[in-house]
Amino acid sequence: MRVLLIYCHPDPQSFAAAIRDTAMGVLTHAGHDVRLVDLYAIGFDPVMSRAERR
Protein backbone atom coordinates (compact mmCIF):
# COMPACT_ATOMS: atom_id res chain seq x y z
CA MET A 1 0.00 0.00 0.00
CA ARG A 2 1.20 3.52 -0.70
CA VAL A 3 1.01 5.83 2.32
CA LEU A 4 1.44 9.60 2.39
CA LEU A 5 2.36 10.82 5.88
CA ILE A 6 1.87 14.56 6.33
CA TYR A 7 3.80 16.02 9.24
CA CYS A 8 3.68 19.56 10.61
CA HIS A 9 5.59 20.56 13.75
CA PRO A 10 8.27 23.23 14.22
CA ASP A 11 10.43 21.25 16.68
CA PRO A 12 12.30 18.30 15.13
CA GLN A 13 12.88 16.84 18.62
CA SER A 14 9.19 16.91 19.64
CA PHE A 15 6.95 14.07 20.73
CA ALA A 16 5.15 14.50 17.40
CA ALA A 17 8.46 13.81 15.63
CA ALA A 18 8.85 10.62 17.65
CA ILE A 19 5.36 9.53 16.59
CA ARG A 20 6.23 10.37 12.96
CA ASP A 21 9.40 8.28 13.14
CA THR A 22 7.57 5.36 14.76
CA ALA A 23 4.79 5.45 12.16
CA MET A 24 7.34 5.60 9.33
CA GLY A 25 9.25 2.65 10.77
CA VAL A 26 6.21 0.46 11.42
CA LEU A 27 4.67 1.13 8.02
CA THR A 28 7.95 0.59 6.17
CA HIS A 29 8.64 -2.61 8.11
CA ALA A 30 5.17 -3.86 7.14
CA GLY A 31 6.11 -3.43 3.48
CA HIS A 32 4.28 -0.22 2.69
CA ASP A 33 5.64 2.45 0.34
CA VAL A 34 5.75 5.45 2.69
CA ARG A 35 6.31 9.04 1.61
CA LEU A 36 6.71 11.89 4.06
CA VAL A 37 5.71 15.51 3.49
CA ASP A 38 7.14 17.76 6.21
CA LEU A 39 5.23 21.02 5.90
CA TYR A 40 7.71 23.03 7.99
CA ALA A 41 10.66 21.73 6.00
CA ILE A 42 9.14 22.88 2.71
CA GLY A 43 8.12 26.28 4.11
CA PHE A 44 4.38 25.73 3.77
CA ASP A 45 2.35 28.83 4.67
CA PRO A 46 -1.19 27.88 5.74
CA VAL A 47 -2.48 31.46 5.48
CA MET A 48 -4.24 32.22 2.21
CA SER A 49 -3.95 35.81 1.04
CA ARG A 50 -6.89 37.74 -0.38
CA ALA A 51 -5.30 37.59 -3.83
CA GLU A 52 -5.02 33.80 -3.64
CA ARG A 53 -8.70 33.50 -2.75
CA ARG A 54 -9.74 35.08 -6.07
Biopython code that builds the backbone (N, CA, C, O; Angstrom):
import numpy as np
from Bio.PDB.StructureBuilder import StructureBuilder

atoms = [
    (1, "MET", "N", (0.845, -1.170, 0.000)),
    (1, "MET", "CA", (0.000, 0.000, 0.000)),
    (1, "MET", "C", (0.895, 1.239, 0.000)),
    (1, "MET", "O", (1.946, 1.254, 0.639)),
    (2, "ARG", "N", (0.477, 2.255, -0.707)),
    (2, "ARG", "CA", (1.201, 3.524, -0.702)),
    (2, "ARG", "C", (0.594, 4.426, 0.373)),
    (2, "ARG", "O", (-0.623, 4.598, 0.439)),
    (3, "VAL", "N", (1.455, 4.996, 1.209)),
    (3, "VAL", "CA", (1.013, 5.830, 2.324)),
    (3, "VAL", "C", (1.690, 7.186, 2.223)),
    (3, "VAL", "O", (2.905, 7.269, 2.050)),
    (4, "LEU", "N", (0.901, 8.250, 2.333)),
    (4, "LEU", "CA", (1.438, 9.601, 2.394)),
    (4, "LEU", "C", (1.262, 10.090, 3.823)),
    (4, "LEU", "O", (0.138, 10.236, 4.303)),
    (5, "LEU", "N", (2.371, 10.342, 4.497)),
    (5, "LEU", "CA", (2.358, 10.818, 5.877)),
    (5, "LEU", "C", (2.656, 12.310, 5.856)),
    (5, "LEU", "O", (3.734, 12.729, 5.436)),
    (6, "ILE", "N", (1.703, 13.106, 6.307)),
    (6, "ILE", "CA", (1.871, 14.558, 6.329)),
    (6, "ILE", "C", (2.173, 14.966, 7.760)),
    (6, "ILE", "O", (1.415, 14.671, 8.684)),
    (7, "TYR", "N", (3.294, 15.649, 7.922)),
    (7, "TYR", "CA", (3.803, 16.020, 9.242)),
    (7, "TYR", "C", (3.953, 17.533, 9.313)),
    (7, "TYR", "O", (4.401, 18.167, 8.358)),
    (8, "CYS", "N", (3.573, 18.110, 10.458)),
    (8, "CYS", "CA", (3.680, 19.561, 10.607)),
    (8, "CYS", "C", (3.949, 19.900, 12.077)),
    (8, "CYS", "O", (3.027, 19.935, 12.892)),
    (9, "HIS", "N", (5.204, 20.146, 12.400)),
    (9, "HIS", "CA", (5.587, 20.562, 13.754)),
    (9, "HIS", "C", (6.914, 21.294, 13.657)),
    (9, "HIS", "O", (7.823, 20.839, 12.962)),
    (10, "PRO", "N", (7.038, 22.434, 14.353)),
    (10, "PRO", "CA", (8.266, 23.231, 14.221)),
    (10, "PRO", "C", (9.496, 22.649, 14.914)),
    (10, "PRO", "O", (10.621, 22.990, 14.549)),
    (11, "ASP", "N", (9.306, 21.780, 15.904)),
    (11, "ASP", "CA", (10.432, 21.254, 16.681)),
    (11, "ASP", "C", (10.778, 19.837, 16.227)),
    (11, "ASP", "O", (9.986, 18.918, 16.436)),
    (12, "PRO", "N", (11.941, 19.642, 15.612)),
    (12, "PRO", "CA", (12.305, 18.304, 15.131)),
    (12, "PRO", "C", (12.564, 17.290, 16.249)),
    (12, "PRO", "O", (12.683, 16.096, 15.976)),
    (13, "GLN", "N", (12.652, 17.743, 17.490)),
    (13, "GLN", "CA", (12.877, 16.843, 18.624)),
    (13, "GLN", "C", (11.606, 16.635, 19.452)),
    (13, "GLN", "O", (11.683, 16.173, 20.590)),
    (14, "SER", "N", (10.460, 16.965, 18.904)),
    (14, "SER", "CA", (9.193, 16.906, 19.638)),
    (14, "SER", "C", (8.659, 15.475, 19.761)),
    (14, "SER", "O", (9.150, 14.545, 19.121)),
    (15, "PHE", "N", (7.651, 15.341, 20.596)),
    (15, "PHE", "CA", (6.945, 14.067, 20.726)),
    (15, "PHE", "C", (6.273, 13.712, 19.399)),
    (15, "PHE", "O", (6.219, 12.545, 19.012)),
    (16, "ALA", "N", (5.763, 14.728, 18.711)),
    (16, "ALA", "CA", (5.147, 14.501, 17.397)),
    (16, "ALA", "C", (6.162, 13.913, 16.414)),
    (16, "ALA", "O", (5.811, 13.065, 15.594)),
    (17, "ALA", "N", (7.406, 14.358, 16.494)),
    (17, "ALA", "CA", (8.459, 13.813, 15.625)),
    (17, "ALA", "C", (8.724, 12.348, 15.962)),
    (17, "ALA", "O", (8.978, 11.536, 15.071)),
    (18, "ALA", "N", (8.665, 12.017, 17.242)),
    (18, "ALA", "CA", (8.855, 10.619, 17.647)),
    (18, "ALA", "C", (7.722, 9.743, 17.113)),
    (18, "ALA", "O", (7.954, 8.615, 16.679)),
    (19, "ILE", "N", (6.503, 10.266, 17.148)),
    (19, "ILE", "CA", (5.360, 9.530, 16.594)),
    (19, "ILE", "C", (5.530, 9.362, 15.083)),
    (19, "ILE", "O", (5.274, 8.287, 14.542)),
    (20, "ARG", "N", (5.963, 10.430, 14.405)),
    (20, "ARG", "CA", (6.229, 10.369, 12.960)),
    (20, "ARG", "C", (7.236, 9.266, 12.649)),
    (20, "ARG", "O", (7.011, 8.437, 11.766)),
    (21, "ASP", "N", (8.344, 9.264, 13.380)),
    (21, "ASP", "CA", (9.397, 8.276, 13.142)),
    (21, "ASP", "C", (8.907, 6.854, 13.391)),
    (21, "ASP", "O", (9.240, 5.934, 12.644)),
    (22, "THR", "N", (8.116, 6.681, 14.445)),
    (22, "THR", "CA", (7.566, 5.364, 14.757)),
    (22, "THR", "C", (6.617, 4.906, 13.657)),
    (22, "THR", "O", (6.686, 3.762, 13.206)),
    (23, "ALA", "N", (5.738, 5.794, 13.229)),
    (23, "ALA", "CA", (4.794, 5.452, 12.155)),
    (23, "ALA", "C", (5.534, 5.097, 10.874)),
    (23, "ALA", "O", (5.191, 4.122, 10.204)),
    (24, "MET", "N", (6.544, 5.884, 10.533)),
    (24, "MET", "CA", (7.336, 5.603, 9.328)),
    (24, "MET", "C", (7.988, 4.228, 9.425)),
    (24, "MET", "O", (7.963, 3.454, 8.469)),
    (25, "GLY", "N", (8.570, 3.930, 10.582)),
    (25, "GLY", "CA", (9.246, 2.649, 10.768)),
    (25, "GLY", "C", (8.305, 1.463, 10.705)),
    (25, "GLY", "O", (8.597, 0.467, 10.043)),
    (26, "VAL", "N", (7.181, 1.563, 11.388)),
    (26, "VAL", "CA", (6.214, 0.461, 11.424)),
    (26, "VAL", "C", (5.632, 0.215, 10.032)),
    (26, "VAL", "O", (5.531, -0.928, 9.587)),
    (27, "LEU", "N", (5.255, 1.285, 9.359)),
    (27, "LEU", "CA", (4.668, 1.135, 8.023)),
    (27, "LEU", "C", (5.677, 0.578, 7.019)),
    (27, "LEU", "O", (5.341, -0.284, 6.207)),
    (28, "THR", "N", (6.907, 1.073, 7.079)),
    (28, "THR", "CA", (7.952, 0.588, 6.174)),
    (28, "THR", "C", (8.260, -0.881, 6.445)),
    (28, "THR", "O", (8.402, -1.679, 5.519)),
    (29, "HIS", "N", (8.361, -1.228, 7.728)),
    (29, "HIS", "CA", (8.641, -2.611, 8.111)),
    (29, "HIS", "C", (7.531, -3.556, 7.631)),
    (29, "HIS", "O", (7.789, -4.715, 7.309)),
    (30, "ALA", "N", (6.304, -3.049, 7.588)),
    (30, "ALA", "CA", (5.169, -3.860, 7.138)),
    (30, "ALA", "C", (5.102, -3.958, 5.613)),
    (30, "ALA", "O", (4.213, -4.610, 5.066)),
    (31, "GLY", "N", (6.043, -3.308, 4.934)),
    (31, "GLY", "CA", (6.114, -3.434, 3.484)),
    (31, "GLY", "C", (5.412, -2.349, 2.693)),
    (31, "GLY", "O", (5.275, -2.456, 1.474)),
    (32, "HIS", "N", (4.970, -1.310, 3.372)),
    (32, "HIS", "CA", (4.276, -0.224, 2.686)),
    (32, "HIS", "C", (5.272, 0.755, 2.061)),
    (32, "HIS", "O", (6.389, 0.919, 2.551)),
    (33, "ASP", "N", (4.856, 1.394, 0.986)),
    (33, "ASP", "CA", (5.638, 2.445, 0.337)),
    (33, "ASP", "C", (5.233, 3.756, 1.003)),
    (33, "ASP", "O", (4.154, 4.284, 0.734)),
    (34, "VAL", "N", (6.096, 4.282, 1.873)),
    (34, "VAL", "CA", (5.755, 5.450, 2.686)),
    (34, "VAL", "C", (6.482, 6.681, 2.172)),
    (34, "VAL", "O", (7.692, 6.659, 1.948)),
    (35, "ARG", "N", (5.731, 7.745, 1.992)),
    (35, "ARG", "CA", (6.306, 9.036, 1.607)),
    (35, "ARG", "C", (5.941, 10.044, 2.681)),
    (35, "ARG", "O", (4.820, 10.055, 3.191)),
    (36, "LEU", "N", (6.899, 10.885, 3.015)),
    (36, "LEU", "CA", (6.711, 11.890, 4.056)),
    (36, "LEU", "C", (6.706, 13.277, 3.436)),
    (36, "LEU", "O", (7.563, 13.608, 2.617)),
    (37, "VAL", "N", (5.726, 14.087, 3.837)),
    (37, "VAL", "CA", (5.709, 15.505, 3.490)),
    (37, "VAL", "C", (5.801, 16.263, 4.812)),
    (37, "VAL", "O", (4.884, 16.215, 5.632)),
    (38, "ASP", "N", (6.918, 16.960, 5.009)),
    (38, "ASP", "CA", (7.143, 17.761, 6.212)),
    (38, "ASP", "C", (6.831, 19.211, 5.849)),
    (38, "ASP", "O", (7.619, 19.869, 5.169)),
    (39, "LEU", "N", (5.693, 19.700, 6.298)),
    (39, "LEU", "CA", (5.231, 21.025, 5.895)),
    (39, "LEU", "C", (6.158, 22.142, 6.361)),
    (39, "LEU", "O", (6.326, 23.131, 5.648)),
    (40, "TYR", "N", (6.759, 22.010, 7.533)),
    (40, "TYR", "CA", (7.710, 23.034, 7.989)),
    (40, "TYR", "C", (8.975, 23.013, 7.148)),
    (40, "TYR", "O", (9.533, 24.067, 6.843)),
    (41, "ALA", "N", (9.426, 21.845, 6.775)),
    (41, "ALA", "CA", (10.665, 21.725, 5.998)),
    (41, "ALA", "C", (10.530, 22.343, 4.608)),
    (41, "ALA", "O", (11.508, 22.843, 4.054)),
    (42, "ILE", "N", (9.325, 22.310, 4.046)),
    (42, "ILE", "CA", (9.135, 22.880, 2.711)),
    (42, "ILE", "C", (8.645, 24.325, 2.761)),
    (42, "ILE", "O", (8.387, 24.929, 1.720)),
    (43, "GLY", "N", (8.515, 24.885, 3.973)),
    (43, "GLY", "CA", (8.117, 26.283, 4.110)),
    (43, "GLY", "C", (6.654, 26.546, 3.805)),
    (43, "GLY", "O", (6.307, 27.636, 3.350)),
    (44, "PHE", "N", (5.801, 25.582, 4.044)),
    (44, "PHE", "CA", (4.375, 25.728, 3.774)),
    (44, "PHE", "C", (3.784, 26.850, 4.617)),
    (44, "PHE", "O", (4.004, 26.911, 5.826)),
    (45, "ASP", "N", (3.036, 27.732, 3.973)),
    (45, "ASP", "CA", (2.345, 28.828, 4.666)),
    (45, "ASP", "C", (0.846, 28.550, 4.600)),
    (45, "ASP", "O", (0.257, 28.600, 3.520)),
    (46, "PRO", "N", (0.216, 28.254, 5.751)),
    (46, "PRO", "CA", (-1.194, 27.885, 5.743)),
    (46, "PRO", "C", (-2.148, 29.069, 5.573)),
    (46, "PRO", "O", (-3.357, 28.873, 5.446)),
    (47, "VAL", "N", (-1.622, 30.283, 5.569)),
    (47, "VAL", "CA", (-2.477, 31.463, 5.483)),
    (47, "VAL", "C", (-2.674, 31.844, 4.014)),
    (47, "VAL", "O", (-1.715, 32.122, 3.294)),
    (48, "MET", "N", (-3.926, 31.852, 3.591)),
    (48, "MET", "CA", (-4.245, 32.223, 2.213)),
    (48, "MET", "C", (-4.463, 33.734, 2.142)),
    (48, "MET", "O", (-5.226, 34.303, 2.922)),
    (49, "SER", "N", (-3.787, 34.361, 1.207)),
    (49, "SER", "CA", (-3.953, 35.810, 1.040)),
    (49, "SER", "C", (-5.261, 36.105, 0.312)),
    (49, "SER", "O", (-5.879, 35.207, -0.261)),
    (50, "ARG", "N", (-5.671, 37.354, 0.339)),
    (50, "ARG", "CA", (-6.892, 37.738, -0.376)),
    (50, "ARG", "C", (-6.736, 37.518, -1.876)),
    (50, "ARG", "O", (-7.684, 37.112, -2.549)),
    (51, "ALA", "N", (-5.542, 37.785, -2.396)),
    (51, "ALA", "CA", (-5.302, 37.594, -3.830)),
    (51, "ALA", "C", (-5.412, 36.118, -4.220)),
    (51, "ALA", "O", (-5.907, 35.796, -5.300)),
    (52, "GLU", "N", (-4.955, 35.228, -3.350)),
    (52, "GLU", "CA", (-5.020, 33.795, -3.638)),
    (52, "GLU", "C", (-6.457, 33.272, -3.603)),
    (52, "GLU", "O", (-6.772, 32.275, -4.253)),
    (53, "ARG", "N", (-7.311, 33.930, -2.859)),
    (53, "ARG", "CA", (-8.703, 33.500, -2.753)),
    (53, "ARG", "C", (-9.487, 33.788, -4.016)),
    (53, "ARG", "O", (-10.543, 33.193, -4.231)),
    (54, "ARG", "N", (-9.004, 34.679, -4.850)),
    (54, "ARG", "CA", (-9.736, 35.082, -6.068)),
    (54, "ARG", "C", (-9.426, 34.211, -7.222)),
    (54, "ARG", "O", (-9.958, 34.417, -8.312)),
]
sb = StructureBuilder()
sb.init_structure("model")
sb.init_model(0)
sb.init_chain("A")
sb.init_seg("    ")
for serial, (resi, resn, name, xyz) in enumerate(atoms, 1):
    if name == "N":
        sb.init_residue(resn, " ", resi, " ")
    sb.init_atom(name, np.array(xyz, "f"), 0.0, 1.0, " ", f" {name:<3s}", serial, name[0])
structure = sb.get_structure()
